Amino acid sequence: MATLAPFPFRLFPMPHLIFYSKPGCHLCEGLQEKLEQLSHLPLEIEIRDITRNPEWFQQYQYEIPVLCRVVSGAESSPDGEGGDVEQALPRLSPRAPLRKLEQMIQTYLGPFEAE
């Protein structure tokens, strides 16, 4: 009887957040510190510096910090064939506690269990 090797990948992709930020932004630094404290969640966070891309800068220069969830094509289009789409999450107060950020992420990307 043959044995199966373990999967080298997840059957379901890890939830993916994009964090739009820029150097010297104190609000961005505060949110990034909170995101780093959520390392126990199975979550991929991509940090994008808006000063490195004119389109990002144009779109987010007055909005940062911005968190977007990445929605796969299967979720974003009726036929399941569309490309990935970014959806901005609601903006949190800079004074929001870590627990509030975690609840928001669980609401929009979860639920999932901590690793």
All heavy atoms as an XYZ file, in Angstrom:
927
protein
N       0.849     -1.171      0.000
C       0.000      0.000      0.000
C       0.895      1.235      0.000
O       1.813      1.361      0.794
C      -0.883     -0.025      1.243
C      -1.841      1.092      1.336
S      -2.981      0.669      2.665
C      -3.966      2.065      2.668
N       0.631      2.149     -0.894
C       1.443      3.363     -1.019
C       1.078      4.359      0.068
O      -0.074      4.446      0.485
C       1.228      3.988     -2.387
N       2.080      5.081      0.527
C       1.818      6.148      1.491
C       1.909      7.480      0.770
O       2.707      7.655     -0.149
C       2.835      6.116      2.656
O       4.130      6.240      2.103
C       2.711      4.856      3.457
N       1.075      8.397      1.187
C       1.063      9.718      0.578
C       2.009     10.638      1.316
O       2.039     10.651      2.539
C      -0.347     10.306      0.605
C      -1.405      9.547     -0.185
C      -2.763     10.167      0.047
C      -1.060      9.570     -1.663
N       2.758     11.399      0.568
C       3.628     12.410      1.174
C       2.760     13.573      1.632
O       1.700     13.843      1.051
C       4.654     12.888      0.152
N       3.168     14.273      2.695
C       2.392     15.426      3.140
C       2.374     16.520      2.081
O       3.302     16.646      1.289
C       3.114     15.887      4.409
C       4.458     15.276      4.342
C       4.359     14.047      3.478
N       1.292     17.278      2.074
C       1.183     18.382      1.128
C       2.235     19.430      1.438
O       2.364     19.850      2.569
C      -0.201     19.053      1.222
C      -1.294     18.247      0.624
C      -2.226     17.623      1.434
C      -1.403     18.110     -0.747
C      -3.252     16.885      0.887
C      -2.424     17.375     -1.299
C      -3.354     16.749     -0.484
N       2.968     19.908      0.437
C       3.941     20.975      0.666
C       3.282     22.356      0.640
O       3.941     23.353      0.709
C       4.909     20.816     -0.509
C       4.062     20.248     -1.603
C       3.049     19.359     -0.895
N       1.963     22.397      0.518
C       1.238     23.654      0.460
C      -0.077     23.504      1.205
O      -0.499     22.404      1.518
C       0.982     24.060     -0.999
C       0.229     23.002     -1.778
C      -1.155     23.008     -1.804
C       0.907     22.009     -2.459
C      -1.846     22.028     -2.499
C       0.210     21.024     -3.155
C      -1.164     21.034     -3.177
N      -0.730     24.632      1.472
C      -2.039     24.605      2.122
C      -3.121     24.399      1.070
O      -3.008     24.896     -0.043
C      -2.309     25.941      2.831
C      -1.387     26.215      3.961
C      -1.668     27.618      4.482
N      -0.799     27.922      5.588
C      -1.197     27.986      6.851
N      -2.440     27.784      7.165
N      -0.355     28.265      7.801
N      -4.181     23.695      1.417
C      -5.299     23.544      0.504
C      -5.994     24.882      0.302
O      -6.482     25.184     -0.774
C      -6.296     22.523      1.042
C      -5.833     21.070      1.002
C      -6.872     20.166      1.645
C      -5.550     20.632     -0.413
N      -6.052     25.678      1.348
C      -6.639     27.000      1.280
C      -5.526     27.997      1.535
O      -4.762     27.848      2.474
C      -7.754     27.154      2.318
C      -8.851     26.143      2.141
C      -8.922     25.025      2.953
C      -9.797     26.304      1.146
C      -9.921     24.089      2.784
C     -10.798     25.368      0.967
C     -10.862     24.262      1.784
N      -5.422     29.032      0.710
C      -4.327     29.981      0.898
C      -4.455     30.738      2.219
O      -5.545     30.934      2.730
C      -4.468     30.921     -0.296
C      -5.849     30.745     -0.800
C      -6.290     29.371     -0.395
N      -3.309     31.127      2.739
C      -3.283     31.900      3.966
C      -3.910     33.268      3.694
O      -3.646     33.869      2.656
C      -1.829     32.066      4.437
C      -1.697     32.777      5.765
S       0.023     32.916      6.301
C       0.411     31.225      6.662
N      -4.746     33.768      4.609
C      -5.310     35.105      4.411
C      -4.199     36.131      4.200
O      -3.149     36.071      4.827
C      -6.070     35.371      5.710
C      -6.375     34.017      6.242
C      -5.207     33.155      5.843
N      -4.445     37.071      3.307
C      -3.419     38.012      2.866
C      -3.911     39.443      3.069
O      -4.983     39.804      2.591
C      -3.135     37.735      1.392
C      -2.054     38.560      0.795
N      -1.676     38.436     -0.509
C      -1.255     39.525      1.288
C      -0.708     39.283     -0.792
N      -0.434     39.965      0.293
N      -3.119     40.230      3.787
C      -3.373     41.655      3.978
C      -2.284     42.449      3.285
O      -1.122     42.048      3.279
C      -3.307     42.025      5.464
C      -4.537     41.901      6.328
C      -4.223     42.359      7.750
C      -5.695     42.690      5.786
N      -2.666     43.589      2.733
C      -1.685     44.536      2.202
C      -1.763     45.777      3.078
O      -2.853     46.294      3.345
C      -1.970     44.881      0.737
C      -1.855     43.624     -0.133
C      -1.008     45.965      0.246
C      -2.264     43.827     -1.563
N      -0.612     46.222      3.549
C      -0.510     47.381      4.434
C       0.198     48.492      3.669
O       1.375     48.383      3.369
C       0.268     46.974      5.693
C       0.586     48.089      6.641
C      -0.359     49.035      6.990
C       1.847     48.176      7.203
C      -0.058     50.057      7.884
C       2.164     49.185      8.105
C       1.201     50.131      8.436
N      -0.548     49.539      3.306
C       0.034     50.688      2.616
C       0.541     51.671      3.653
O      -0.187     52.058      4.572
C      -1.003     51.357      1.706
C      -1.323     50.527      0.490
C      -2.423     49.687      0.463
C      -0.496     50.567     -0.625
C      -2.707     48.919     -0.656
C      -0.775     49.795     -1.750
C      -1.880     48.980     -1.750
O      -2.149     48.209     -2.859
N       1.794     52.079      3.492
C       2.489     52.881      4.480
C       3.502     53.774      3.765
O       3.648     53.704      2.546
C       3.205     51.918      5.444
O       3.908     52.603      6.420
N       4.187     54.607      4.540
C       5.333     55.340      3.996
C       6.269     55.688      5.143
O       5.839     55.794      6.303
C       4.906     56.583      3.218
C       4.452     57.747      4.054
C       4.197     58.950      3.168
C       3.837     60.150      4.038
N       3.644     61.354      3.234
N       7.552     55.865      4.838
C       8.522     56.198      5.875
C       8.168     57.520      6.555
O       7.689     58.461      5.918
C       9.840     56.323      5.101
C       9.629     55.588      3.824
C       8.170     55.716      3.513
N       8.390     57.560      7.862
C       8.156     58.786      8.625
C       6.712     59.013      9.026
O       6.399     60.029      9.648
N       5.824     58.109      8.708
C       4.406     58.229      9.064
C       4.205     57.596     10.444
O       4.299     56.379     10.594
C       3.540     57.537      8.016
S       1.815     57.357      8.485
N       3.954     58.423     11.443
C       3.829     57.911     12.812
C       2.598     57.025     12.982
O       2.637     56.042     13.734
C       3.826     59.055     13.819
C       5.102     59.839     13.798
N       6.309     59.298     14.153
C       5.361     61.110     13.413
C       7.262     60.204     14.010
N       6.712     61.317     13.557
N       1.516     57.351     12.290
C       0.330     56.492     12.363
C       0.628     55.120     11.762
O       0.190     54.097     12.281
C      -0.853     57.142     11.639
C      -1.369     58.448     12.214
C      -2.482     59.009     11.336
C      -1.867     58.256     13.641
N       1.398     55.108     10.670
C       1.781     53.854     10.019
C       2.660     53.013     10.948
O       2.476     51.804     11.072
C       2.529     54.128      8.718
S       1.584     55.066      7.506
N       3.611     53.672     11.588
C       4.508     52.962     12.505
C       3.720     52.337     13.654
O       3.984     51.206     14.062
C       5.572     53.920     13.039
C       6.550     54.365     11.967
C       7.393     55.570     12.373
O       7.204     56.109     13.490
O       8.239     55.988     11.552
N       2.735     53.073     14.177
C       1.918     52.542     15.266
C       1.124     51.324     14.843
O       1.044     50.325     15.564
N       0.521     51.385     13.647
C      -0.248     50.244     13.162
C       0.666     49.066     12.865
O       0.330     47.921     13.160
C      -1.063     50.632     11.928
C      -1.941     49.539     11.329
C      -2.904     48.954     12.362
C      -2.715     50.080     10.129
N       1.839     49.329     12.315
C       2.768     48.237     12.023
C       3.196     47.531     13.308
O       3.285     46.307     13.349
C       4.000     48.749     11.266
C       4.925     47.620     10.852
C       6.020     48.053      9.907
O       5.993     49.149      9.354
N       6.994     47.189      9.715
N       3.432     48.278     14.378
C       3.780     47.662     15.664
C       2.663     46.745     16.143
O       2.917     45.646     16.639
C       4.055     48.741     16.711
C       5.366     49.454     16.518
C       5.560     50.616     17.490
O       4.774     50.749     18.451
O       6.502     51.399     17.272
N       1.422     47.193     15.983
C       0.288     46.349     16.394
C       0.196     45.106     15.519
O      -0.051     44.002     16.016
C      -1.017     47.145     16.339
C      -1.120     48.170     17.441
C      -2.394     48.976     17.328
C      -2.422     50.038     18.422
N      -3.529     50.966     18.263
N       0.390     45.256     14.216
C       0.333     44.102     13.319
C       1.409     43.079     13.678
O       1.170     41.868     13.617
C       0.481     44.546     11.866
C      -0.709     45.295     11.274
C      -0.331     45.913      9.938
C      -1.913     44.388     11.124
N       2.586     43.555     14.057
C       3.668     42.648     14.447
C       3.302     41.853     15.695
O       3.757     40.725     15.869
C       4.962     43.433     14.655
C       5.553     43.939     13.353
C       6.676     44.946     13.524
O       6.991     45.340     14.673
O       7.251     45.358     12.489
N       2.465     42.401     16.542
C       2.032     41.702     17.754
C       0.987     40.629     17.450
O       0.640     39.848     18.326
C       1.474     42.696     18.767
C       2.521     43.640     19.323
C       1.918     44.654     20.267
O       1.179     44.298     21.173
N       2.223     45.921     20.049
N       0.497     40.598     16.225
C      -0.493     39.594     15.830
C       0.146     38.431     15.085
O      -0.506     37.726     14.324
C      -1.584     40.241     14.966
C      -2.432     41.305     15.651
C      -3.427     41.909     14.665
C      -3.149     40.734     16.860
N       1.422     38.209     15.322
C       2.152     37.152     14.614
C       1.609     35.758     14.925
O       1.910     34.809     14.213
C       3.644     37.225     14.941
O       3.847     37.015     16.321
N       0.780     35.641     15.961
C       0.191     34.345     16.298
C      -0.955     33.968     15.350
O      -1.402     32.831     15.335
C      -0.313     34.352     17.744
C      -1.366     35.385     18.004
N      -1.054     36.714     18.204
C      -2.711     35.296     18.082
C      -2.171     37.399     18.396
N      -3.192     36.564     18.319
N      -1.417     34.911     14.539
C      -2.483     34.619     13.584
C      -1.891     34.115     12.271
O      -0.868     34.622     11.821
C      -3.319     35.878     13.311
C      -4.080     36.460     14.487
C      -4.805     37.734     14.075
C      -5.060     35.455     15.061
N      -2.533     33.135     11.640
C      -2.035     32.627     10.353
C      -2.396     33.610      9.241
O      -3.417     33.497      8.583
C      -2.774     31.294     10.198
C      -4.046     31.500     10.948
C      -3.716     32.411     12.091
N      -1.539     34.585      9.054
C      -1.847     35.722      8.218
C      -0.588     36.195      7.506
O       0.464     36.314      8.118
C      -2.371     36.831      9.139
C      -2.831     38.138      8.583
C      -4.070     37.933      7.712
C      -3.187     39.068      9.734
N      -0.708     36.447      6.223
C       0.406     37.011      5.460
C       0.172     38.506      5.329
O      -0.895     38.934      4.871
C       0.466     36.367      4.079
C       1.547     36.917      3.205
C       1.522     36.323      1.798
O       0.857     35.310      1.568
O       2.171     36.926      0.925
N       1.152     39.308      5.731
C       1.029     40.764      5.637
C       2.126     41.279      4.711
O       3.306     41.069      4.955
C       1.138     41.430      7.016
C       0.037     40.920      7.943
C       1.045     42.957      6.869
C       0.165     41.376      9.381
N       1.702     41.948      3.664
C       2.624     42.545      2.698
C       2.638     44.051      2.949
O       1.596     44.701      2.927
C       2.129     42.255      1.286
C       2.939     42.886      0.199
C       2.338     42.631     -1.182
O       1.431     41.790     -1.325
O       2.798     43.311     -2.116
N       3.810     44.605      3.210
C       3.935     46.047      3.451
C       4.350     46.721      2.151
O       5.333     46.326      1.521
C       4.955     46.328      4.562
C       4.524     45.672      5.866
C       5.127     47.844      4.750
C       5.541     45.743      6.974
N       3.572     47.735      1.751
C       3.870     48.472      0.530
C       4.144     49.933      0.873
O       3.293     50.607      1.448
C       2.708     48.380     -0.449
C       2.509     46.994     -1.017
C       1.439     46.983     -2.070
N       1.302     45.657     -2.670
C       0.350     45.342     -3.531
N      -0.522     46.257     -3.909
N       0.280     44.125     -4.022
N       5.314     50.393      0.488
C       5.716     51.783      0.668
C       5.171     52.575     -0.510
O       5.604     52.388     -1.649
C       7.249     51.856      0.725
C       7.794     53.269      0.827
O       7.007     54.242      0.732
O       9.013     53.400      0.981
N       4.215     53.478     -0.243
C       3.557     54.199     -1.340
C       4.496     55.145     -2.084
O       4.205     55.540     -3.202
C       2.303     54.959     -0.863
C       2.662     56.087      0.097
C       1.280     54.013     -0.280
C       1.524     57.048      0.374
N       5.633     55.483     -1.486
C       6.574     56.374     -2.169
C       7.331     55.652     -3.290
O       8.034     56.286     -4.072
C       7.584     57.004     -1.190
O       8.407     55.980     -0.625
C       6.872     57.778     -0.098
N       7.202     54.343     -3.373
C       7.909     53.560     -4.392
C       7.069     53.278     -5.635
O       7.554     52.657     -6.579
C       8.394     52.243     -3.799
C       9.401     52.460     -2.695
C       9.988     51.139     -2.255
N      10.989     51.336     -1.248
C      12.275     51.523     -1.484
N      12.712     51.553     -2.719
N      13.128     51.681     -0.499
N       5.797     53.697     -5.616
C       4.923     53.424     -6.748
C       3.974     54.607     -6.932
O       3.180     54.903     -6.045
C       4.137     52.135     -6.477
C       3.219     51.745     -7.611
O       2.399     52.535     -8.073
N       3.332     50.508     -8.045
N       4.049     55.305     -8.066
C       3.214     56.501     -8.271
C       1.708     56.240     -8.152
O       0.972     57.082     -7.653
C       3.565     56.959     -9.690
C       4.889     56.346     -9.978
C       4.959     55.074     -9.186
N       1.259     55.071     -8.596
C      -0.175     54.750     -8.481
C      -0.589     54.624     -7.024
O      -1.648     55.122     -6.637
C      -0.495     53.465     -9.238
C      -0.458     53.624    -10.735
C      -0.803     52.337    -11.450
O      -1.645     51.564    -10.949
O      -0.222     52.105    -12.523
N       0.216     53.930     -6.211
C      -0.101     53.794     -4.787
C      -0.089     55.162     -4.117
O      -0.943     55.469     -3.301
C       0.890     52.887     -4.073
C       0.962     51.479     -4.560
C       0.028     50.796     -5.298
C       2.041     50.577     -4.350
N       0.470     49.521     -5.552
C       1.693     49.355     -4.976
C       3.256     50.671     -3.692
C       2.527     48.242     -4.946
C       4.087     49.559     -3.663
C       3.724     48.362     -4.282
N       0.913     55.958     -4.475
C       1.026     57.286     -3.862
C      -0.202     58.131     -4.186
O      -0.792     58.755     -3.298
C       2.301     57.997     -4.327
C       2.561     59.270     -3.591
C       3.168     59.241     -2.344
C       2.169     60.495     -4.103
C       3.396     60.408     -1.631
C       2.388     61.673     -3.404
C       3.003     61.627     -2.153
N      -0.593     58.133     -5.452
C      -1.769     58.909     -5.870
C      -3.021     58.454     -5.127
O      -3.821     59.268     -4.669
C      -1.974     58.763     -7.383
C      -3.144     59.537     -7.933
C      -2.935     61.036     -7.866
O      -1.822     61.514     -7.983
N      -4.001     61.777     -7.674
N      -3.180     57.148     -4.976
C      -4.393     56.613     -4.360
C      -4.425     56.773     -2.839
O      -5.486     57.031     -2.269
C      -4.538     55.134     -4.715
C      -5.846     54.539     -4.236
C      -6.106     53.168     -4.817
O      -5.330     52.645     -5.619
N      -7.212     52.582     -4.424
N      -3.268     56.649     -2.175
C      -3.269     56.559     -0.712
C      -2.536     57.680      0.020
O      -2.463     57.655      1.243
C      -2.669     55.211     -0.279
C      -3.469     54.030     -0.752
C      -2.934     53.122     -1.657
C      -4.771     53.823     -0.302
C      -3.675     52.027     -2.091
C      -5.516     52.739     -0.734
C      -4.966     51.843     -1.631
O      -5.704     50.767     -2.050
N      -2.019     58.684     -0.681
C      -1.193     59.699     -0.028
C      -1.897     60.394      1.137
O      -1.243     60.787      2.101
C      -0.691     60.717     -1.036
C      -1.776     61.555     -1.692
C      -1.212     62.531     -2.696
O      -0.163     63.126     -2.461
N      -1.894     62.698     -3.820
N      -3.210     60.540      1.078
C      -3.942     61.221      2.154
C      -4.684     60.248      3.065
O      -5.405     60.671      3.961
C      -4.935     62.230      1.565
C      -4.275     63.260      0.697
C      -4.553     63.325     -0.658
C      -3.346     64.152      1.223
C      -3.938     64.266     -1.467
C      -2.711     65.092      0.421
C      -3.018     65.147     -0.921
O      -2.405     66.072     -1.724
N      -4.518     58.964      2.819
C      -5.295     57.956      3.540
C      -4.465     57.066      4.474
O      -5.046     56.395      5.313
C      -6.020     57.047      2.541
C      -6.925     57.779      1.586
C      -8.110     58.425      2.276
O      -8.636     57.838      3.232
O      -8.492     59.524      1.852
N      -3.159     56.992      4.258
C      -2.353     56.022      5.003
C      -2.446     56.272      6.512
O      -2.662     57.410      6.927
C      -0.880     56.001      4.533
C      -0.268     57.366      4.693
C      -0.765     55.436      3.155
C       1.218     57.378      4.523
N      -2.330     55.231      7.283
C      -2.143     53.826      6.914
C      -3.443     53.192      6.416
O      -4.522     53.504      6.895
C      -1.691     53.167      8.212
C      -2.323     53.986      9.290
C      -2.363     55.400      8.748
N      -3.294     52.310      5.430
C      -4.438     51.613      4.849
C      -4.159     50.121      4.868
O      -3.087     49.681      4.470
C      -4.697     52.078      3.399
C      -5.803     51.258      2.749
C      -5.034     53.551      3.353
N      -5.147     49.362      5.326
C      -5.091     47.900      5.268
C      -6.104     47.427      4.244
O      -7.258     47.859      4.265
C      -5.459     47.276      6.622
C      -4.409     47.257      7.700
C      -5.009     46.733      9.002
C      -3.225     46.401      7.294
N      -5.666     46.542      3.352
C      -6.565     45.948      2.360
C      -6.476     44.434      2.467
O      -5.392     43.887      2.655
C      -6.156     46.348      0.944
S      -6.327     48.093      0.581
N      -7.605     43.795      2.327
C      -7.573     42.334      2.229
C      -7.530     41.978      0.765
O      -8.061     42.708     -0.089
C      -8.757     41.692      2.932
C     -10.054     41.757      2.197
C     -11.175     41.110      3.018
N     -12.381     41.039      2.226
C     -13.048     39.918      2.003
N     -12.652     38.786      2.532
N     -14.131     39.921      1.259
N      -6.872     40.878      0.453
C      -6.801     40.402     -0.913
C      -7.858     39.319     -1.064
O      -7.864     38.330     -0.333
C      -5.399     39.844     -1.245
C      -5.371     39.270     -2.651
C      -4.352     40.938     -1.079
N      -8.764     39.554     -2.004
C      -9.850     38.607     -2.277
C      -9.496     37.880     -3.562
O      -9.214     38.513     -4.582
C     -11.197     39.354     -2.432
C     -12.322     38.374     -2.702
C     -11.487     40.190     -1.195
N      -9.494     36.560     -3.499
C      -9.115     35.771     -4.678
C     -10.169     35.890     -5.759
O     -11.326     36.226     -5.500
C      -8.923     34.308     -4.293
O     -10.175     33.731     -3.991
N      -9.777     35.599     -6.969
C     -10.684     35.656     -8.100
C     -11.920     34.797     -7.899
O     -13.007     35.150     -8.333
N     -11.762     33.675     -7.210
C     -12.902     32.793     -6.967
C     -13.976     33.494     -6.140
O     -15.159     33.257     -6.305
C     -12.435     31.525     -6.268
N     -13.561     34.369     -5.228
C     -14.507     35.094     -4.391
C     -15.001     36.373     -5.047
O     -16.095     36.837     -4.755
C     -13.848     35.494     -3.062
C     -13.514     34.366     -2.141
C     -12.831     34.899     -0.887
O     -13.498     35.614     -0.123
O     -11.639     34.604     -0.706
N     -14.167     36.974     -5.905
C     -14.459     38.318     -6.391
C     -15.303     38.375     -7.659
O     -15.797     39.432     -8.000
C     -13.153     39.089     -6.614
O     -12.406     38.493     -7.648
N     -15.457     37.266     -8.358
C     -16.256     37.321     -9.583
C     -17.259     36.171     -9.607
O     -16.983     35.096     -9.071
C     -15.353     37.266    -10.811
O     -14.732     36.010    -10.913
N     -18.406     36.384    -10.239
C     -19.440     35.347    -10.273
C     -18.978     34.049    -10.918
O     -19.374     32.972    -10.493
C     -20.572     35.974    -11.091
C     -20.298     37.435    -11.120
C     -18.829     37.608    -10.908
N     -18.117     34.150    -11.931
C     -17.670     32.929    -12.607
C     -16.436     32.313    -11.959
O     -15.967     31.268    -12.368
C     -17.409     33.198    -14.091
C     -16.316     34.229    -14.327
O     -15.672     34.679    -13.360
O     -16.100     34.593    -15.495
N     -15.884     32.993    -10.917
C     -14.724     32.469    -10.205
C     -13.435     32.560    -10.988
O     -12.440     31.969    -10.612
N     -13.427     33.310    -12.074
C     -12.259     33.372    -12.944
C     -11.544     34.719    -12.897
O     -10.585     34.923    -13.607
C     -12.678     33.067    -14.382
C     -13.407     31.761    -14.513
C     -12.635     30.711    -15.251
O     -11.678     31.057    -15.929
O     -13.003     29.538    -15.123
N     -12.025     35.653    -12.095
C     -11.398     36.972    -12.036
C     -10.067     36.921    -11.311
O      -9.722     35.943    -10.661
N      -9.312     38.006    -11.445
C      -8.037     38.102    -10.744
C      -8.252     38.535     -9.305
O      -9.370     38.835     -8.875
N      -7.186     38.551     -8.541
C      -7.270     38.996     -7.153
C      -7.672     40.467     -7.096
O      -7.283     41.264     -7.950
C      -5.929     38.810     -6.447
C      -5.587     37.343     -6.225
O      -6.479     36.485     -6.410
O      -4.439     37.060     -5.879
N      -8.442     40.813     -6.075
C      -8.943     42.169     -5.885
C      -8.603     42.605     -4.465
O      -8.686     41.814     -3.529
C     -10.480     42.200     -6.087
C     -11.053     43.568     -5.793
C     -10.851     41.765     -7.485
N      -8.222     43.871     -4.318
C      -7.971     44.424     -2.985
C      -9.221     45.134     -2.488
O      -9.845     45.883     -3.234
C      -6.831     45.442     -3.031
C      -5.499     44.846     -3.359
C      -4.408     45.895     -3.449
O      -4.531     46.971     -2.839
O      -3.422     45.641     -4.156
N      -9.556     44.883     -1.221
C     -10.673     45.573     -0.584
C     -10.160     46.226      0.689
O      -9.650     45.537      1.580
C     -11.797     44.604     -0.240
C     -12.489     44.014     -1.440
C     -13.588     43.044     -1.044
O     -13.625     42.530      0.059
N     -14.494     42.780     -1.974
N     -10.288     47.550      0.749
C      -9.826     48.273      1.938
C     -10.682     47.899      3.141
O     -11.905     47.778      3.038
C      -9.885     49.774      1.694
N     -10.019     47.718      4.278
C     -10.726     47.460      5.532
C     -11.086     48.800      6.163
O     -10.464     49.825      5.882
C      -9.832     46.665      6.491
C      -9.366     45.287      6.012
C      -8.568     44.599      7.111
C     -10.536     44.421      5.593
N     -12.087     48.811      7.040
C     -12.436     50.061      7.720
C     -11.235     50.620      8.475
O     -10.410     49.871      9.003
C     -13.545     49.645      8.683
C     -14.096     48.387      8.128
C     -12.952     47.704      7.446
N     -11.172     51.916      8.533
C     -10.071     52.598      9.211
C     -10.304     52.566     10.724
O     -11.381     52.900     11.190
C     -10.025     54.034      8.720
C      -8.792     54.764      9.090
C      -8.803     56.124      8.368
N      -7.675     56.890      8.779
C      -6.512     56.885      8.165
N      -6.358     56.135      7.107
N      -5.517     57.602      8.595
N      -9.273     52.160     11.442
C      -9.342     52.133     12.909
C      -8.738     53.401     13.484
O      -7.825     53.985     12.894
C      -8.543     50.954     13.470
C      -9.191     49.586     13.418
C      -8.222     48.551     13.987
C     -10.484     49.546     14.189
N      -9.210     53.790     14.636
C      -8.599     54.903     15.353
C      -7.166     54.530     15.708
O      -6.892     53.387     16.075
C      -9.387     55.185     16.636
O      -8.627     55.988     17.514
N      -6.225     55.475     15.628
C      -4.842     55.182     16.025
C      -4.746     54.741     17.493
O      -3.802     54.075     17.873
C      -4.107     56.501     15.819
C      -4.959     57.278     14.883
C      -6.372     56.818     15.099
N      -5.734     55.099     18.287
C      -5.735     54.714     19.706
C      -6.469     53.406     19.972
O      -6.581     52.989     21.114
C      -6.361     55.829     20.528
C      -5.545     57.093     20.466
C      -6.131     58.147     21.330
N      -5.361     59.379     21.157
C      -5.430     60.396     21.955
N      -6.237     60.379     22.988
N      -4.705     61.459     21.726
N      -6.960     52.775     18.924
C      -7.674     51.508     19.103
C      -6.734     50.480     19.716
O      -5.574     50.367     19.313
C      -8.207     51.009     17.769
N      -7.231     49.738     20.681
C      -6.379     48.709     21.296
C      -6.106     47.555     20.332
O      -6.836     47.351     19.354
C      -7.200     48.241     22.504
C      -8.607     48.593     22.189
C      -8.558     49.794     21.285
N      -5.076     46.809     20.629
C      -4.677     45.664     19.818
C      -5.846     44.702     19.626
O      -6.058     44.175     18.535
C      -3.492     44.948     20.482
C      -2.940     43.731     19.762
C      -2.381     44.133     18.404
C      -1.883     43.059     20.603
N      -6.610     44.479     20.663
C      -7.745     43.539     20.606
C      -8.755     43.976     19.531
O      -9.311     43.148     18.824
C      -8.414     43.435     21.983
C      -9.561     42.480     22.037
C      -9.063     41.027     21.958
N     -10.190     40.143     21.839
C     -10.318     39.204     20.926
N      -9.347     38.973     20.076
N     -11.377     38.454     20.856
N      -8.968     45.275     19.390
C      -9.905     45.788     18.387
C      -9.390     45.491     16.972
O     -10.162     45.106     16.090
C     -10.089     47.294     18.583
C     -11.121     47.904     17.723
C     -12.493     47.611     18.252
C     -13.513     48.440     17.480
N     -14.863     48.038     17.754
N      -8.084     45.662     16.746
C      -7.484     45.338     15.458
C      -7.639     43.844     15.170
O      -8.021     43.449     14.066
C      -6.009     45.735     15.432
C      -5.219     45.350     14.180
C      -5.804     45.996     12.923
C      -3.749     45.723     14.346
N      -7.370     43.028     16.163
C      -7.496     41.583     15.982
C      -8.943     41.205     15.656
O      -9.193     40.377     14.771
C      -7.024     40.843     17.229
C      -7.014     39.347     17.051
C      -6.361     38.603     18.210
O      -5.879     39.230     19.161
O      -6.350     37.362     18.138
N      -9.912     41.812     16.329
C     -11.322     41.531     16.043
C     -11.674     41.912     14.611
O     -12.391     41.181     13.921
C     -12.229     42.291     17.017
C     -12.230     41.722     18.415
C     -13.001     42.604     19.393
O     -13.223     43.788     19.153
N     -13.391     42.016     20.510
N     -11.187     43.063     14.162
C     -11.482     43.498     12.802
C     -10.901     42.516     11.780
O     -11.562     42.143     10.819
C     -10.931     44.898     12.538
C     -11.291     45.402     11.142
S     -10.616     47.013     10.738
C      -8.895     46.609     10.491
N      -9.668     42.085     12.004
C      -9.037     41.134     11.092
C      -9.799     39.815     11.094
O     -10.046     39.227     10.036
C      -7.545     40.952     11.445
C      -6.789     42.234     11.064
C      -6.952     39.740     10.731
C      -5.354     42.260     11.517
N     -10.218     39.362     12.253
C     -11.006     38.124     12.337
C     -12.322     38.285     11.579
O     -12.772     37.373     10.898
C     -11.285     37.757     13.801
C     -10.090     37.263     14.557
C      -9.845     35.773     14.385
O     -10.515     35.085     13.642
N      -8.852     35.272     15.091
N     -12.936     39.451     11.675
C     -14.212     39.702     11.009
C     -14.064     39.656      9.492
O     -14.877     39.055      8.795
C     -14.784     41.070     11.425
O     -15.029     41.052     12.835
C     -16.074     41.396     10.685
N     -13.036     40.289      8.969
C     -12.888     40.413      7.524
C     -12.082     39.293      6.865
O     -12.215     39.075      5.671
C     -12.294     41.774      7.158
C     -13.289     42.886      7.357
C     -13.363     43.576      8.552
C     -14.204     43.214      6.355
C     -14.301     44.573      8.753
C     -15.148     44.192      6.547
C     -15.192     44.864      7.745
O     -16.135     45.854      7.928
N     -11.229     38.614      7.607
C     -10.400     37.568      7.017
C     -10.610     36.201      7.633
O     -10.192     35.209      7.075
C      -8.909     37.924      7.128
C      -8.459     38.959      6.138
C      -8.452     40.324      6.773
C      -7.116     38.623      5.622
N     -11.183     36.150      8.800
C     -11.327     34.900      9.532
C     -12.685     34.291      9.284
O     -13.288     34.526      8.257
N     -13.162     33.556     10.241
C     -12.428     33.274     11.478
C     -11.344     32.234     11.246
O     -11.463     31.396     10.383
C     -13.512     32.726     12.402
C     -14.500     32.098     11.482
C     -14.465     32.915     10.216
N     -10.295     32.365     12.006
C      -9.244     31.375     11.972
C      -8.627     31.267     13.352
O      -8.751     32.169     14.175
C      -8.168     31.656     10.921
C      -7.763     33.108     10.811
C      -6.957     33.708     11.765
C      -8.188     33.863      9.732
C      -6.578     35.032     11.642
C      -7.824     35.188      9.617
C      -7.015     35.777     10.564
N      -8.015     30.143     13.578
C      -7.401     29.863     14.861
C      -5.957     30.336     14.868
O      -5.274     30.259     13.850
C      -7.425     28.363     15.161
C      -8.821     27.779     15.242
C      -9.607     28.306     16.423
O      -9.020     28.489     17.507
O     -10.821     28.552     16.251
N      -5.506     30.786     16.008
C      -4.107     31.177     16.149
C      -3.236     29.938     16.038
O      -3.639     28.844     16.413
C      -3.881     31.871     17.495
N      -2.033     30.136     15.505
C      -1.093     29.007     15.382
C      -0.271     28.879     16.634
O       0.006     29.800     17.323
C      -0.188     29.210     14.166
C      -0.944     29.050     12.869
C      -0.043     29.117     11.652
O       1.034     29.727     11.723
O      -0.428     28.552     10.637
